[in-house]
């Protein structure tokens, strides 16, 4: 997603849970793989080039449409840039603006290979798992005591490794 698409997305409510997440990345190939996997991505570059936002021009654009009836608050903004200062700057903006900024720097850190089209399925699975961390129904969580071995006093004395493997 580039500048042209941001305005469109901010004017419409997202359809479906996956579409409420916008992944902010600083690698064009990874951004393309995210979009091709059915998710939303916005590629940020070091300096605004007229087509892609920089972190500063993105923040400026988001501020300019704040309180104008946009759908900004309907989205979750995942900061997944490889450059720490960009993530920090974006997180500060989201917090100050009352928007939901989520840390995602670990998603693509040192994983440039995820920009190759051959790895699209891996990107899709990675993002699906990331979103499930926030969207999973608490009732779906397994009972953790099922995975522990206990002594006669009820203290944990080990882990049932095969139970964990079977769940995976």
Secondary structure as UniProt FT lines:
FT   HELIX           3..11
FT   HELIX           17..20
FT   STRAND          21..25
FT   HELIX           28..36
FT   TURN            37..38
FT   STRAND          40..45
FT   STRAND          53..54
FT   HELIX           55..64
FT   TURN            65..69
FT   HELIX           72..74
FT   STRAND          76..79
FT   HELIX           84..97
FT   STRAND          100..103
FT   TURN            105..110
FT   HELIX           112..115
FT   HELIX           117..119
FT   HELIX           120..135
FT   HELIX           138..140
FT   HELIX           144..147
FT   STRAND          148..150
FT   TURN            152..153
FT   STRAND          156..159
FT   HELIX           161..167
//
